[in-house]
Amino acid sequence: MARIRFVEPAEAEGKLAEIYKKFGGSLPNILKVHSLHPRSLQAHFDYYRAIMFGRSPLSRELREMIATVVSAENFCHY
């Protein structure tokens, strides 16, 4: 559970509602914590998409494994 207040999709308005809709109305808390600042949410998502899906000498699977190991080492369930 995030300790930072965030806006749920059902409560979103304006730009934030547009962003949630673009993402299918459901985001993990790690992204929802940006909901008070929609521009930050969009930037975080764009960054994530670039590092996880962009061109890289690392395979997609290896990138996911690295993210999982880093999260585990940081005691983060995401």
C-alpha positions in Angstrom: 0.0 0.0 0.0 1.4 3.4 -1.0 1.8 5.9 1.9 1.5 8.8 -0.5 -2.1 10.0 -1.2 -3.2 9.3 -4.8 -6.3 9.8 -6.9 -8.3 6.7 -7.8 -9.4 6.4 -11.5 -13.0 6.9 -10.6 -12.2 10.2 -8.9 -9.9 11.5 -11.7 -10.7 14.6 -13.7 -9.2 16.4 -16.6 -5.8 15.4 -17.8 -5.5 12.7 -15.1 -8.7 11.1 -16.3 -7.4 11.1 -19.8 -4.2 9.4 -18.7 -6.0 6.8 -16.7 -8.3 6.1 -19.6 -5.3 5.7 -21.9 -3.9 3.1 -19.5 -7.1 1.2 -19.4 -8.3 2.7 -16.1 -6.0 0.6 -13.9 -2.5 1.4 -12.7 -0.3 -0.1 -10.0 0.3 2.1 -6.9 3.9 2.7 -8.0 2.4 4.8 -10.8 -0.7 6.1 -9.0 1.6 8.0 -6.6 2.1 10.4 -9.4 -1.6 11.1 -9.8 -1.4 14.4 -8.0 0.8 15.6 -10.8 -0.4 14.1 -14.1 2.7 15.4 -16.0 4.9 13.4 -13.7 2.7 10.3 -14.1 3.0 10.6 -17.9 6.8 11.1 -17.7 7.3 8.1 -15.3 5.2 5.9 -17.6 7.2 7.1 -20.7 10.5 6.4 -19.0 9.3 2.9 -17.9 8.2 2.1 -21.4 11.5 3.3 -22.8 13.7 1.2 -20.5 11.6 -1.9 -20.5 10.4 -2.0 -24.2 12.9 0.2 -26.1 15.8 -1.0 -28.1 18.5 -2.5 -25.9 21.3 -5.1 -26.0 19.4 -6.7 -23.1 16.4 -8.9 -23.8 13.0 -8.0 -22.4 13.2 -11.1 -20.1 16.6 -10.1 -18.8 15.3 -6.5 -18.0 12.4 -8.0 -16.1 14.7 -10.3 -14.2 16.9 -7.3 -13.3 13.9 -5.3 -12.1 12.7 -8.2 -10.0 16.1 -8.7 -8.3 16.5 -5.0 -7.6 13.0 -4.9 -6.1 13.6 -7.9 -4.0 16.9 -6.5 -2.7 15.1 -3.2 -1.9 12.3 -5.2 -0.1 9.8 -3.7 -2.6 6.9 -5.9 -3.7 6.6 -4.1 -7.1 
